[in-house]
Amino acid sequence: MDYVIEPMKPSGGVLREAQMPIWGLQTAISKGLSRDVLLEVAHEICMDPVEANKLVHSIVPKSSLNRRGTLTPAQGEQTERLHRLFQYACRVFGDDGDARAFMRRPHPELEGRRPVDAALSELGGRVVEGILDALQFGLPV
């Protein structure tokens, strides 16, 4: 079984598990996710094509994206993290539009960085997740 790309839906996911444990995702990432997964995740978070393109190229240089069909493991992890945090934001806010706004708006807990940019690193992703946890459970942010 593989991880597959689903068509974008108002509150659906791009990267979904096809009856497989988390280790299946780890294997798919280590083998190289399709660049199409990154494109779908970027367009899910940034509805504007120009902004989505910038997000894609913050993970994969344009020349590499055009040359290769798969992502490196590090790029796959960034893609998965962005997708997971965006899906979490959708659950916390209950609305895809509000989740997109959260991901793209500078946040004081991130020293003015946008969550979408902070989430490109593992440590930044943890901070974004902590902010979402606080919002989810009504804790001070």
MDAnalysis code that builds the backbone (N, CA, C; Angstrom):
import MDAnalysis as mda
import numpy as np

u = mda.Universe.empty(423, n_residues=141, atom_resindex=np.repeat(np.arange(141), 3), trajectory=True)
u.add_TopologyAttr("name", ["N", "CA", "C"] * 141)
u.add_TopologyAttr("resid", np.arange(1, 142))
u.add_TopologyAttr("resname", ["MET", "ASP", "TYR", "VAL", "ILE", "GLU", "PRO", "MET", "LYS", "PRO", "SER", "GLY", "GLY", "VAL", "LEU", "ARG", "GLU", "ALA", "GLN", "MET", "PRO", "ILE", "TRP", "GLY", "LEU", "GLN", "THR", "ALA", "ILE", "SER", "LYS", "GLY", "LEU", "SER", "ARG", "ASP", "VAL", "LEU", "LEU", "GLU", "VAL", "ALA", "HIS", "GLU", "ILE", "CYS", "MET", "ASP", "PRO", "VAL", "GLU", "ALA", "ASN", "LYS", "LEU", "VAL", "HIS", "SER", "ILE", "VAL", "PRO", "LYS", "SER", "SER", "LEU", "ASN", "ARG", "ARG", "GLY", "THR", "LEU", "THR", "PRO", "ALA", "GLN", "GLY", "GLU", "GLN", "THR", "GLU", "ARG", "LEU", "HIS", "ARG", "LEU", "PHE", "GLN", "TYR", "ALA", "CYS", "ARG", "VAL", "PHE", "GLY", "ASP", "ASP", "GLY", "ASP", "ALA", "ARG", "ALA", "PHE", "MET", "ARG", "ARG", "PRO", "HIS", "PRO", "GLU", "LEU", "GLU", "GLY", "ARG", "ARG", "PRO", "VAL", "ASP", "ALA", "ALA", "LEU", "SER", "GLU", "LEU", "GLY", "GLY", "ARG", "VAL", "VAL", "GLU", "GLY", "ILE", "LEU", "ASP", "ALA", "LEU", "GLN", "PHE", "GLY", "LEU", "PRO", "VAL"])
u.atoms.positions = np.array([
    [0.842, -1.179, 0.000],
    [0.000, 0.000, 0.000],
    [0.883, 1.237, 0.000],
    [0.379, 2.289, -0.618],
    [1.132, 3.527, -0.715],
    [0.328, 4.682, -0.180],
    [1.036, 5.782, 0.057],
    [0.368, 7.033, 0.363],
    [0.002, 7.649, -0.968],
    [-1.148, 8.238, -1.025],
    [-1.643, 8.745, -2.295],
    [-2.050, 10.197, -2.162],
    [-2.133, 10.848, -3.301],
    [-2.615, 12.222, -3.345],
    [-4.107, 12.154, -3.608],
    [-4.856, 12.854, -2.794],
    [-6.290, 12.972, -3.029],
    [-6.544, 14.338, -3.640],
    [-7.586, 14.466, -4.439],
    [-7.934, 15.783, -4.943],
    [-8.210, 16.729, -3.782],
    [-7.900, 18.006, -3.982],
    [-8.139, 18.972, -2.925],
    [-9.629, 19.055, -2.652],
    [-9.970, 19.051, -1.373],
    [-11.352, 19.161, -0.934],
    [-11.413, 20.290, 0.084],
    [-12.578, 20.882, 0.286],
    [-12.674, 21.973, 1.246],
    [-12.109, 21.632, 2.623],
    [-12.360, 20.457, 3.130],
    [-11.806, 20.130, 4.444],
    [-11.188, 18.742, 4.436],
    [-10.681, 18.348, 3.291],
    [-10.064, 17.039, 3.180],
    [-8.566, 17.134, 3.301],
    [-7.911, 16.018, 3.142],
    [-6.468, 16.003, 3.236],
    [-5.845, 15.728, 1.886],
    [-4.601, 16.074, 1.765],
    [-3.865, 15.827, 0.540],
    [-3.115, 14.518, 0.671],
    [-2.403, 14.385, 1.755],
    [-1.604, 13.200, 1.997],
    [-2.396, 12.341, 2.961],
    [-2.862, 11.210, 2.526],
    [-3.666, 10.407, 3.437],
    [-3.097, 9.011, 3.535],
    [-3.339, 8.422, 4.652],
    [-2.858, 7.078, 4.910],
    [-3.794, 6.084, 4.240],
    [-3.217, 5.161, 3.503],
    [-4.006, 4.130, 2.836],
    [-3.862, 2.827, 3.622],
    [-4.577, 2.737, 4.756],
    [-4.583, 1.536, 5.598],
    [-3.163, 1.117, 5.986],
    [-2.364, 2.069, 6.443],
    [-0.977, 1.778, 6.741],
    [-0.570, 2.483, 8.038],
    [0.260, 1.850, 8.867],
    [0.729, 2.512, 10.081],
    [1.702, 3.643, 9.750],
    [2.060, 4.415, 10.765],
    [2.943, 5.568, 10.584],
    [4.247, 5.173, 9.914],
    [4.699, 3.953, 10.127],
    [5.959, 3.526, 9.513],
    [5.832, 3.465, 8.005],
    [4.619, 3.292, 7.500],
    [4.417, 3.333, 6.051],
    [4.710, 4.716, 5.506],
    [4.306, 5.744, 6.250],
    [4.608, 7.112, 5.843],
    [6.109, 7.341, 5.891],
    [6.758, 6.849, 6.945],
    [8.212, 6.990, 7.057],
    [8.895, 6.339, 5.858],
    [8.442, 5.175, 5.471],
    [9.020, 4.480, 4.322],
    [8.790, 5.263, 3.041],
    [7.570, 5.768, 2.857],
    [7.260, 6.553, 1.654],
    [8.139, 7.794, 1.578],
    [8.355, 8.459, 2.709],
    [9.199, 9.659, 2.727],
    [10.641, 9.288, 2.411],
    [11.138, 8.213, 2.988],
    [12.534, 7.836, 2.753],
    [12.763, 7.378, 1.312],
    [11.745, 6.810, 0.687],
    [11.871, 6.411, -0.722],
    [11.720, 7.601, -1.660],
    [11.077, 8.657, -1.183],
    [10.912, 9.863, -1.985],
    [9.470, 10.088, -2.384],
    [8.811, 11.008, -1.688],
    [7.442, 11.379, -2.069],
    [7.466, 12.042, -3.441],
    [6.403, 11.901, -4.159],
    [6.278, 12.568, -5.446],
    [6.267, 14.078, -5.247],
    [6.862, 14.797, -6.161],
    [6.839, 16.267, -6.061],
    [5.403, 16.784, -6.121],
    [4.497, 16.000, -6.705],
    [3.089, 16.391, -6.774],
    [2.477, 16.529, -5.377],
    [2.979, 15.750, -4.418],
    [2.481, 15.860, -3.049],
    [2.794, 17.249, -2.507],
    [4.018, 17.713, -2.717],
    [4.401, 19.051, -2.273],
    [3.557, 20.113, -2.955],
    [3.335, 19.974, -4.249],
    [2.525, 20.949, -4.978],
    [1.108, 21.003, -4.416],
    [0.530, 19.847, -4.122],
    [-0.819, 19.799, -3.567],
    [-0.880, 20.429, -2.176],
    [0.115, 20.120, -1.334],
    [0.136, 20.685, 0.015],
    [0.263, 22.204, -0.052],
    [1.163, 22.690, -0.901],
    [1.359, 24.138, -1.037],
    [0.083, 24.820, -1.508],
    [-0.607, 24.227, -2.466],
    [-1.853, 24.830, -2.973],
    [-2.991, 24.715, -1.961],
    [-2.915, 23.715, -1.103],
    [-3.932, 23.587, -0.060],
    [-3.767, 24.699, 0.987],
    [-2.520, 25.019, 1.319],
    [-2.248, 26.049, 2.322],
    [-2.363, 27.448, 1.731],
    [-1.862, 27.635, 0.534],
    [-1.847, 28.949, -0.126],
    [-2.701, 28.866, -1.385],
    [-3.880, 29.363, -1.326],
    [-4.779, 29.279, -2.484],
    [-4.251, 30.097, -3.668],
    [-3.506, 31.158, -3.384],
    [-2.925, 31.990, -4.441],
    [-1.761, 31.229, -5.090],
    [-1.799, 31.019, -6.409],
    [-0.745, 30.247, -7.079],
    [0.658, 30.833, -6.904],
    [0.781, 32.142, -6.874],
    [2.100, 32.765, -6.713],
    [2.653, 32.455, -5.317],
    [1.809, 32.592, -4.311],
    [2.223, 32.303, -2.937],
    [2.538, 30.813, -2.773],
    [1.729, 29.962, -3.387],
    [1.976, 28.514, -3.324],
    [3.319, 28.180, -3.973],
    [3.613, 28.827, -5.076],
    [4.888, 28.622, -5.763],
    [6.058, 29.012, -4.871],
    [5.926, 30.133, -4.169],
    [6.986, 30.568, -3.261],
    [7.203, 29.531, -2.161],
    [6.111, 28.976, -1.640],
    [6.230, 27.958, -0.608],
    [6.938, 26.717, -1.157],
    [6.544, 26.283, -2.330],
    [7.180, 25.123, -2.962],
    [8.676, 25.362, -3.095],
    [9.049, 26.537, -3.594],
    [10.465, 26.814, -3.844],
    [11.245, 27.137, -2.574],
    [10.558, 27.346, -1.459],
    [11.273, 27.476, -0.183],
    [11.705, 26.100, 0.313],
    [11.110, 25.053, -0.246],
    [11.473, 23.677, 0.112],
    [12.377, 23.057, -0.941],
    [12.034, 23.256, -2.208],
    [12.802, 22.670, -3.311],
    [13.153, 23.770, -4.302],
    [14.444, 23.953, -4.599],
    [14.799, 24.943, -5.618],
    [14.120, 24.619, -6.950],
    [13.779, 25.667, -7.692],
    [13.045, 25.496, -8.944],
    [13.753, 24.532, -9.895],
    [15.057, 24.670, -10.036],
    [15.785, 23.804, -10.966],
    [15.699, 22.339, -10.540],
    [15.760, 22.073, -9.243],
    [15.654, 20.690, -8.754],
    [14.247, 20.144, -8.951],
    [13.258, 20.993, -8.723],
    [11.868, 20.556, -8.856],
    [11.574, 20.129, -10.291],
    [12.092, 20.886, -11.244],
    [11.864, 20.565, -12.651],
    [12.642, 19.325, -13.089],
    [13.764, 19.067, -12.438],
    [14.644, 17.976, -12.842],
    [14.241, 16.634, -12.226],
    [13.759, 16.664, -10.989],
    [13.455, 15.419, -10.277],
    [11.959, 15.226, -10.113],
    [11.559, 13.989, -10.048],
    [10.143, 13.687, -9.839],
    [9.809, 13.396, -8.394],
    [10.857, 13.228, -7.554],
    [10.615, 12.900, -6.156],
    [11.354, 13.868, -5.243],
    [10.901, 13.920, -4.007],
    [11.511, 14.770, -2.997],
    [12.573, 13.991, -2.236],
    [13.573, 14.694, -1.743],
    [14.546, 14.055, -0.852],
    [13.822, 13.735, 0.456],
    [14.382, 12.865, 1.286],
    [13.737, 12.591, 2.575],
    [13.521, 13.860, 3.412],
    [14.490, 14.766, 3.426],
    [14.324, 16.007, 4.204],
    [13.176, 16.851, 3.646],
    [13.075, 16.934, 2.334],
    [11.980, 17.697, 1.717],
    [10.638, 17.018, 1.968],
    [10.630, 15.690, 1.959],
    [9.410, 14.946, 2.257],
    [8.954, 15.178, 3.689],
    [9.912, 15.238, 4.622],
    [9.560, 15.510, 6.014],
    [8.985, 16.911, 6.173],
    [9.561, 17.887, 5.477],
    [9.028, 19.248, 5.535],
    [7.607, 19.280, 4.987],
    [7.394, 18.590, 3.889],
    [6.074, 18.544, 3.264],
    [5.055, 17.902, 4.193],
    [5.423, 16.773, 4.785],
    [4.517, 16.082, 5.714],
    [4.213, 16.964, 6.911],
    [5.230, 17.641, 7.455],
    [5.030, 18.506, 8.618],
    [4.084, 19.655, 8.296],
    [4.280, 20.291, 7.143],
    [3.376, 21.372, 6.735],
    [1.946, 20.871, 6.615],
    [1.783, 19.735, 5.981],
    [0.446, 19.168, 5.796],
    [-0.203, 18.842, 7.149],
    [0.558, 18.187, 8.018],
    [0.027, 17.787, 9.327],
    [-0.375, 19.003, 10.150],
    [0.480, 20.036, 10.173],
    [0.164, 21.227, 10.954],
    [-1.006, 22.000, 10.355],
    [-1.107, 22.029, 9.032],
    [-2.254, 22.695, 8.418],
    [-3.540, 21.948, 8.757],
    [-3.511, 20.631, 8.712],
    [-4.693, 19.843, 9.065],
    [-5.071, 20.057, 10.526],
    [-4.077, 20.169, 11.391],
    [-4.337, 20.443, 12.806],
    [-4.972, 21.822, 12.954],
    [-4.432, 22.818, 12.235],
    [-5.011, 24.171, 12.282],
    [-6.464, 24.142, 11.798],
    [-6.755, 23.350, 10.787],
    [-8.141, 23.233, 10.296],
    [-9.054, 22.687, 11.388],
    [-8.576, 21.706, 12.141],
    [-9.385, 21.148, 13.228],
    [-9.551, 22.163, 14.354],
    [-8.485, 22.871, 14.692],
    [-8.546, 23.848, 15.790],
    [-9.496, 24.984, 15.446],
    [-9.377, 25.527, 14.231],
    [-10.194, 26.681, 13.848],
    [-11.555, 26.286, 13.298],
    [-11.686, 25.035, 12.867],
    [-12.957, 24.575, 12.331],
    [-13.279, 25.142, 10.965],
    [-12.295, 25.754, 10.318],
    [-12.528, 26.384, 9.028],
    [-11.204, 26.456, 8.271],
    [-11.201, 25.989, 7.029],
    [-9.973, 25.994, 6.233],
    [-9.440, 27.403, 6.001],
    [-10.349, 28.354, 5.775],
    [-9.930, 29.730, 5.532],
    [-9.235, 30.337, 6.737],
    [-9.782, 30.098, 7.929],
    [-9.149, 30.597, 9.145],
    [-7.809, 29.906, 9.382],
    [-7.730, 28.623, 9.065],
    [-6.471, 27.890, 9.215],
    [-5.417, 28.447, 8.251],
    [-5.832, 28.733, 7.019],
    [-4.902, 29.338, 6.053],
    [-4.406, 30.686, 6.556],
    [-5.326, 31.494, 7.077],
    [-4.947, 32.814, 7.599],
    [-3.954, 32.651, 8.751],
    [-4.204, 31.703, 9.658],
    [-3.281, 31.456, 10.763],
    [-1.899, 31.074, 10.234],
    [-1.854, 30.175, 9.282],
    [-0.575, 29.679, 8.766],
    [0.223, 30.777, 8.061],
    [-0.453, 31.753, 7.488],
    [0.238, 32.758, 6.669],
    [0.415, 34.112, 7.362],
    [-0.087, 34.255, 8.580],
    [0.005, 35.531, 9.289],
    [1.147, 35.469, 10.321],
    [2.010, 36.496, 10.379],
    [3.066, 36.503, 11.403],
    [2.464, 36.349, 12.800],
    [3.175, 35.601, 13.650],
    [2.664, 35.321, 14.990],
    [3.689, 35.771, 16.027],
    [3.239, 36.461, 17.091],
    [4.180, 36.954, 18.096],
    [4.962, 35.835, 18.804],
    [4.354, 34.677, 19.009],
    [5.060, 33.567, 19.658],
    [6.172, 33.003, 18.781],
    [6.161, 33.378, 17.521],
    [7.190, 32.930, 16.575],
    [8.136, 34.081, 16.233],
    [8.148, 35.091, 17.106],
    [8.964, 36.291, 16.912],
    [8.693, 36.929, 15.554],
    [7.415, 36.987, 15.204],
    [7.005, 37.631, 13.964],
    [7.087, 36.755, 12.722],
    [7.518, 35.523, 12.875],
    [7.550, 34.612, 11.720],
    [6.137, 34.098, 11.454],
    [5.904, 33.693, 10.225],
    [4.633, 33.054, 9.894],
    [4.731, 31.564, 10.240],
    [3.659, 30.966, 10.743],
    [3.701, 29.532, 11.041],
    [4.133, 28.681, 9.847],
    [3.712, 29.045, 8.650],
    [4.089, 28.258, 7.475],
    [5.609, 28.278, 7.267],
    [6.259, 29.380, 7.611],
    [7.713, 29.468, 7.474],
    [8.406, 28.764, 8.637],
    [7.902, 28.966, 9.849],
    [8.495, 28.326, 11.022],
    [8.414, 26.807, 10.910],
    [7.342, 26.306, 10.324],
    [7.118, 24.860, 10.230],
    [8.078, 24.165, 9.268],
    [8.883, 24.920, 8.561],
    [9.845, 24.295, 7.657],
    [10.971, 23.599, 8.416],
    [11.154, 23.962, 9.692],
    [12.139, 23.259, 10.515],
    [11.406, 22.445, 11.581],
    [12.059, 21.417, 12.052],
    [11.457, 20.564, 13.083],
    [11.166, 21.366, 14.347],
    [12.128, 22.151, 14.789],
    [11.926, 22.928, 16.014],
    [10.827, 23.967, 15.839],
    [10.818, 24.654, 14.704],
    [9.765, 25.625, 14.435],
    [8.403, 24.958, 14.378],
    [8.361, 23.772, 13.792],
    [7.113, 23.020, 13.729],
    [6.582, 22.675, 15.106],
    [7.497, 22.365, 16.022],
    [7.079, 22.061, 17.402],
    [6.458, 23.283, 18.067],
    [7.030, 24.461, 17.795],
    [6.478, 25.684, 18.384],
    [5.089, 25.959, 17.804],
    [4.941, 25.783, 16.485],
    [3.628, 25.980, 15.854],
    [2.625, 25.000, 16.452],
    [3.024, 23.765, 16.624],
    [2.130, 22.766, 17.228],
    [1.750, 23.166, 18.654],
    [2.703, 23.729, 19.403],
    [2.422, 24.188, 20.761],
    [1.399, 25.317, 20.775],
    [1.500, 26.229, 19.807],
    [0.521, 27.319, 19.692],
    [-0.862, 26.745, 19.405],
    [-0.917, 25.794, 18.484],
    [-2.200, 25.172, 18.143],
    [-2.757, 24.387, 19.329],
    [-1.880, 23.714, 20.075],
    [-2.333, 23.000, 21.286],
    [-2.965, 23.982, 22.262],
    [-2.293, 25.113, 22.467],
    [-2.817, 26.111, 23.402],
    [-4.171, 26.635, 22.939],
    [-4.303, 26.899, 21.658],
    [-5.588, 27.362, 21.123],
    [-6.659, 26.280, 21.264],
    [-6.279, 25.046, 20.990],
    [-7.213, 23.918, 21.058],
    [-7.770, 23.743, 22.473],
    [-6.897, 23.882, 23.469],
    [-7.281, 23.585, 24.841],
    [-7.543, 24.836, 25.682],
    [-7.609, 25.999, 25.023],
    [-7.965, 27.225, 25.717],
    [-6.899, 27.743, 26.666],
    [-5.654, 27.446, 26.364],
    [-4.548, 27.927, 27.190],
    [-4.051, 29.263, 26.659],
    [-3.375, 30.061, 27.468],
    [-2.853, 31.329, 26.964],
    [-1.793, 31.089, 25.900],
    [-1.814, 31.942, 24.909],
    [-0.831, 31.829, 23.821],
    [0.104, 33.002, 23.905],
])
